[in-house]
Amino acid sequence: MADGRRFARWWFVAVAAVAMGTIGVYQFGWSSIRGPLAGRVGADEPALGTIFTLFVVFQTVSQFPAGWVRDRYGPRVPLLVGAGLLAVGFAATGVAESVTAAAAAYALGGVGAGAVYTVAVNTPVKWFDERRGLATGVVTMSYSGLSFLLIPLVRRGTAGRFRGTLLALGAAAGLTALVAAVVLRDPDRTAGGEPDVEENSDEGFPKFATDGDAVAATPTTYTWRETVRTWQFWLLYGVFVVVNGVGLMVVGKVVSFASAHELGAAAATASASAVALADAGGVAVGGWLSDVLGRRRTVAGSLVLCGVSLAGAVLAAEAGLGVGFLALVAAAAFFRSPPFAVFPGIVGDYYGRAHSSENYAVLYSAKLWGGVGGGVAASALVVAVGWSRAFALGAVLVILAGLATTSLRPVE
């Protein structure tokens, strides 16, 4: 029985990871979709920026209602809704003939992506205790990792067969989420409302450090209203704003940064790929390390190293060292991503598993403010103080966020 349950849990992780990777194409494939779409609907750069911003907004705000439903009725309903919206979003984008239609279609896809994201990322929280970081890291890694593998196909397809490629993406995304809706389920609840998960059910594995993150055998569960009344939540929220803001600044502007420092076309192009791959690797490794070192220590250490690496990348660029810049900016992306694997587990540790999806969805809303910081605010900062100082300020903010994380303590 125990062996079967352990196998089932990892099977759920695998299915959640595939679903997560499929929705990642909406975000990471946008760079390949935007050009052909602009030619079809006559969109200028501000219009394309608006379409993608609407996607981010709708993906983020849809996570709370999807998480609320999942915590009470299981993952099937939000996954079924997400499957339909993912398919419609891609398909409608493929046949859109105006900017308004394209924006509405991609926003609908964002709602579907948000629903699937919150179910997938919280599935390990529902099923795992000691190996929660590793399991969450595997799922979250797929968001950029699997979609990164599909990007060359998307780029070639949209260049020659835009409508057919988008229809195929819609069918694939919808079918994947539909399969996840059939396969995924949550553990039965105990009388106290918490999912009934066997403690220490990974026999044969070493016991891991928690650094005081979890409150062992605590029956208390927190709703989202109770969660936002704790100081721990707002500290996590502030850290997440910085992580998203600086991360989106690096992802969106690293090529322009390299070009501004005349590091060469090869270094500029390679930096974008290096950031995407390092981001995926950092999520998986960070999740595993959090099981070994503890969640708080992992996040604090990784963010400090992220800031140091980003500062080093600025110095390397100033010195004209293209290879050094490439290595250090990849390191910054690697060390920036572990919070995405670790924070769902911290939310489950501090506030219980029963409402973990909705609680993490509220925390994830920090991505909205991070998007503003990494987009509009970062662009204004670059104009005001220059590329190097803007990225250096981002490095300082990440280091401060890492140091702030060390003050986290379980909710009492």
C-alpha positions in Angstrom: 0.0 0.0 0.0 2.7 2.4 1.0 4.8 1.6 -2.1 1.8 2.1 -4.3 1.0 5.4 -2.8 4.6 6.6 -3.2 4.5 5.6 -6.8 1.2 7.4 -7.3 2.5 10.6 -5.8 5.4 10.8 -8.2 3.1 9.9 -11.1 1.0 12.9 -10.1 4.2 15.0 -10.1 5.1 13.9 -13.6 1.6 14.7 -15.0 1.6 18.1 -13.2 5.1 18.8 -14.7 4.0 18.1 -18.3 0.9 20.3 -17.8 3.1 23.0 -16.4 5.5 22.8 -19.3 2.7 23.1 -21.8 1.3 26.3 -20.4 4.8 27.8 -20.2 4.7 28.1 -24.0 2.3 30.9 -23.6 4.9 33.0 -21.8 8.2 31.8 -23.2 6.9 31.2 -26.7 5.6 34.8 -26.9 8.9 36.1 -28.4 8.3 33.7 -31.4 4.6 34.5 -31.7 4.7 38.3 -31.4 6.4 39.0 -34.7 4.1 37.1 -37.1 1.1 38.2 -35.0 2.1 41.8 -35.5 2.2 41.4 -39.2 -1.2 39.7 -39.3 -3.2 42.2 -37.1 -1.1 45.3 -37.7 0.1 45.7 -34.1 2.8 48.1 -33.2 5.3 47.6 -30.3 3.1 49.3 -27.6 0.1 47.1 -28.7 2.2 43.9 -28.5 3.4 45.0 -25.1 -0.2 45.5 -24.0 -1.2 42.0 -25.2 1.5 40.4 -23.2 0.8 42.5 -20.2 -2.8 41.5 -20.3 -1.7 37.8 -20.4 0.4 38.3 -17.3 -2.4 40.1 -15.4 -5.1 37.5 -16.3 -2.8 34.6 -15.6 -2.0 36.0 -12.1 -5.5 37.1 -11.0 -7.1 33.8 -12.2 -5.0 31.8 -9.8 -6.9 32.8 -6.7 -10.4 31.6 -7.8 -8.8 28.5 -9.3 -7.0 27.8 -6.1 -10.1 28.4 -4.0 -12.1 25.9 -6.0 -9.3 23.4 -6.0 -8.8 23.5 -2.2 -12.6 22.8 -1.7 -13.5 20.6 -4.6 -10.3 19.1 -5.9 -8.2 19.8 -9.0 -10.6 18.5 -11.7 -12.9 21.6 -12.2 -10.1 24.2 -12.5 -8.2 21.9 -14.8 -11.2 21.3 -17.1 -11.9 25.0 -17.3 -8.2 25.6 -17.9 -8.1 23.0 -20.7 -10.9 24.7 -22.5 -9.4 28.2 -22.1 -5.9 27.2 -23.1 -7.2 25.6 -26.3 -9.5 28.6 -27.1 -6.7 31.1 -26.3 -4.2 29.7 -28.8 -6.8 28.9 -31.5 -8.4 32.4 -31.3 -5.0 34.0 -31.4 -4.3 32.0 -34.5 -7.4 33.3 -36.3 -7.5 36.8 -34.8 -7.7 39.6 -37.4 -7.4 42.7 -35.1 -5.4 43.8 -32.1 -8.4 43.7 -29.9 -9.3 40.1 -30.9 -5.7 39.0 -30.3 -5.5 40.7 -26.9 -8.8 39.1 -25.8 -7.7 35.7 -27.1 -4.3 35.8 -25.3 -5.9 37.0 -22.1 -8.3 34.1 -22.2 -5.3 31.8 -22.6 -3.8 33.6 -19.6 -6.8 32.6 -17.5 -6.4 29.0 -18.5 -2.7 29.1 -17.9 -3.3 30.5 -14.4 -5.8 27.8 -13.5 -3.4 25.0 -14.6 -0.4 26.7 -13.0 -1.9 26.9 -9.5 -3.1 23.3 -9.6 0.2 22.0 -10.9 2.5 23.9 -8.6 0.4 23.0 -5.5 0.1 19.3 -6.2 3.4 18.4 -4.5 2.3 20.6 -1.5 -0.8 18.4 -1.1 1.0 15.1 -1.3 4.5 15.6 0.0 6.1 16.5 3.4 9.8 15.7 3.5 10.5 15.7 -0.3 8.2 18.6 -1.0 11.0 20.9 -2.3 12.3 18.4 -4.8 8.8 17.5 -6.1 7.8 21.2 -6.4 11.1 21.9 -8.2 10.5 19.2 -10.8 7.0 20.7 -11.5 8.1 24.3 -11.6 11.2 23.6 -13.7 9.0 22.4 -16.5 7.4 25.9 -16.8 10.5 27.2 -18.6 12.3 23.9 -19.2 9.8 22.0 -21.3 8.6 25.0 -23.1 12.2 26.0 -24.0 12.5 22.7 -25.9 9.4 23.6 -27.9 10.4 27.1 -28.8 12.5 26.2 -31.9 9.4 24.3 -33.3 7.1 27.2 -32.4 9.5 29.7 -34.1 9.7 27.7 -37.3 6.0 27.0 -37.3 4.8 30.5 -36.7 7.1 31.8 -39.4 5.5 29.7 -42.2 2.2 28.3 -40.9 1.0 30.7 -38.2 -2.6 29.7 -38.0 -1.9 26.0 -38.2 0.8 26.2 -35.6 -1.4 28.1 -33.1 -4.3 25.6 -33.6 -1.9 22.7 -33.0 -0.6 24.4 -29.8 -4.2 25.0 -28.6 -5.0 21.3 -29.2 -1.9 20.1 -27.4 -2.3 22.4 -24.5 -6.0 21.6 -24.1 -5.4 17.9 -24.4 -2.6 17.9 -21.8 -4.7 19.8 -19.3 -7.6 17.5 -20.0 -5.4 14.4 -19.2 -4.2 16.1 -16.0 -7.9 16.7 -15.0 -8.5 13.0 -15.4 -5.4 11.8 -13.6 -4.7 14.3 -10.8 -6.5 14.1 -7.5 -5.9 15.3 -3.9 -5.4 13.1 -0.8 -8.4 12.6 1.4 -8.9 15.1 4.2 -8.6 14.4 7.9 -11.2 15.4 10.4 -9.3 18.7 10.9 -9.4 19.6 7.3 -5.8 18.8 6.3 -5.1 16.4 3.5 -4.4 12.9 4.9 -0.7 12.4 3.8 1.4 9.7 5.4 4.2 11.3 7.4 7.7 10.1 6.6 6.2 8.0 3.8 9.5 7.9 1.8 11.0 5.0 3.5 14.6 4.4 2.4 15.3 8.1 1.9 17.4 10.1 4.4 15.6 12.4 6.7 16.0 16.1 5.8 16.7 19.3 7.6 13.9 21.8 8.0 15.8 24.7 9.7 12.7 25.4 11.7 10.5 26.1 8.7 7.8 23.6 9.4 5.7 23.2 12.4 5.6 19.5 12.9 2.1 17.9 13.4 0.4 21.3 13.6 -3.3 20.9 13.0 -3.9 24.6 12.4 -4.9 25.7 8.9 -5.2 29.3 7.7 -7.6 30.7 5.2 -6.3 33.4 2.9 -7.9 36.1 5.1 -6.1 34.8 8.1 -2.9 34.3 6.2 -2.6 38.0 5.1 -2.9 39.1 8.7 0.5 37.5 9.6 3.8 39.4 9.2 5.4 36.3 7.6 3.1 36.6 4.6 4.0 40.2 4.0 7.7 39.5 4.3 7.4 36.7 1.7 5.3 39.0 -0.5 8.0 41.7 -0.4 10.7 39.2 -1.3 8.6 37.8 -4.1 8.0 41.3 -5.6 11.8 41.8 -5.7 12.4 38.3 -7.1 9.9 38.8 -9.9 10.9 42.4 -10.6 14.6 41.8 -10.9 14.0 38.5 -12.6 11.7 39.9 -15.3 14.2 42.8 -15.8 17.0 40.4 -16.5 14.8 38.1 -18.7 13.4 41.0 -20.7 16.4 43.2 -21.0 19.5 41.0 -20.9 19.9 41.1 -24.7 19.6 44.9 -24.7 22.0 45.1 -21.8 24.7 43.1 -23.6 24.2 45.0 -26.8 24.5 48.4 -25.0 27.9 47.2 -23.7 28.9 46.1 -27.2 29.6 42.5 -26.1 28.8 41.1 -29.5 25.8 39.6 -31.2 26.8 36.1 -30.2 27.0 37.0 -26.5 23.7 38.9 -26.6 21.8 36.1 -28.2 23.4 33.4 -26.1 22.5 35.3 -22.9 18.8 34.9 -23.5 19.1 31.1 -23.9 21.5 30.9 -20.9 19.0 32.7 -18.7 16.1 30.4 -19.7 18.1 27.2 -19.1 19.7 28.4 -15.9 16.3 29.4 -14.6 14.9 25.9 -15.2 18.0 24.3 -13.6 17.9 26.6 -10.5 14.3 25.7 -9.8 15.0 22.0 -9.7 18.3 22.2 -7.8 16.9 24.7 -5.4 13.9 22.6 -4.6 16.1 19.6 -3.9 18.5 21.6 -1.7 15.6 23.0 0.3 14.9 19.4 1.4 18.5 19.0 2.5 19.4 22.5 3.9 15.9 23.8 4.8 13.6 26.1 2.9 14.6 29.4 4.6 18.3 28.9 4.3 18.0 27.8 0.7 16.1 30.9 -0.4 18.3 33.3 1.7 21.5 31.8 0.3 20.4 31.6 -3.3 19.2 35.2 -3.4 22.4 36.5 -1.9 24.4 34.6 -4.5 22.0 35.8 -7.2 22.7 39.4 -6.2 26.5 38.8 -6.1 26.4 37.1 -9.5 24.3 39.9 -11.1 26.7 42.5 -9.7 29.6 40.5 -11.2 27.8 40.3 -14.5 27.7 44.1 -14.5 31.4 44.4 -13.8 32.2 41.8 -16.5 30.2 43.8 -19.0 31.9 47.0 -18.1 35.2 45.3 -18.7 34.1 43.9 -22.0 34.3 40.3 -20.9 31.6 38.6 -23.0 32.2 35.0 -21.7 32.4 36.2 -18.1 29.2 38.2 -18.5 27.4 35.2 -20.0 28.5 32.9 -17.1 27.6 35.4 -14.4 24.2 36.3 -15.8 23.4 32.6 -16.1 24.5 32.2 -12.5 22.2 35.1 -11.5 19.2 33.4 -13.2 20.1 30.1 -11.6 20.2 31.5 -8.1 17.1 33.7 -8.7 14.7 30.9 -9.4 14.7 28.6 -6.3 12.0 30.7 -4.5 9.5 29.4 -7.2 10.1 25.9 -6.0 10.5 26.7 -2.3 7.8 29.3 -1.6 4.8 26.9 -2.2 6.3 24.6 0.4 6.8 27.4 2.9 3.2 28.5 2.4 2.2 24.9 3.1 4.5 24.7 6.2 3.3 27.9 7.7 -0.4 28.0 6.8 -1.3 24.3 6.3 -2.1 22.3 3.2 -5.9 22.6 3.3 -5.9 26.1 1.8 -2.4 26.0 0.2 -3.6 26.7 -3.3 -5.5 29.9 -2.5 -2.8 31.1 -0.1 -0.1 30.7 -2.6 -2.2 32.3 -5.3 -2.5 35.4 -3.1 1.3 35.4 -2.6 1.8 34.9 -6.4 -0.1 38.2 -7.0 3.3 39.8 -6.2 4.2 39.0 -9.8 1.9 41.9 -10.9 4.0 44.4 -9.0 7.2 42.6 -10.0 6.1 42.9 -13.6 5.7 46.7 -13.2 9.1 46.9 -11.5 10.8 44.7 -14.1 9.1 46.4 -17.1 8.0 50.0 -16.9 10.0 51.0 -13.8 13.2 49.3 -14.9 13.0 50.9 -18.3 12.6 54.3 -16.7 15.5 53.6 -14.4 17.7 52.7 -17.4 16.9 56.0 -19.0 17.6 57.9 -15.8 20.8 56.3 -14.6 22.0 53.9 -17.3 22.2 50.2 -17.8 24.9 49.3 -15.4 23.5 51.3 -12.5 20.0 49.9 -13.1 21.2 46.3 -13.0 23.5 47.0 -10.0 20.5 48.4 -8.1 18.7 45.1 -8.9 21.6 43.2 -7.5 21.4 45.2 -4.3 17.7 44.6 -3.9 18.0 40.9 -4.4 20.8 40.7 -1.8 18.6 42.6 0.7 15.7 40.3 -0.1 17.9 37.3 0.7 19.0 38.8 4.0 15.4 39.6 4.9 14.4 36.0 4.4 16.7 34.9 7.2 14.2 36.5 9.7 11.4 34.3 8.7 9.9 32.1 11.5 6.9 29.7 11.5 3.5 31.3 12.3 2.6 30.8 16.0 
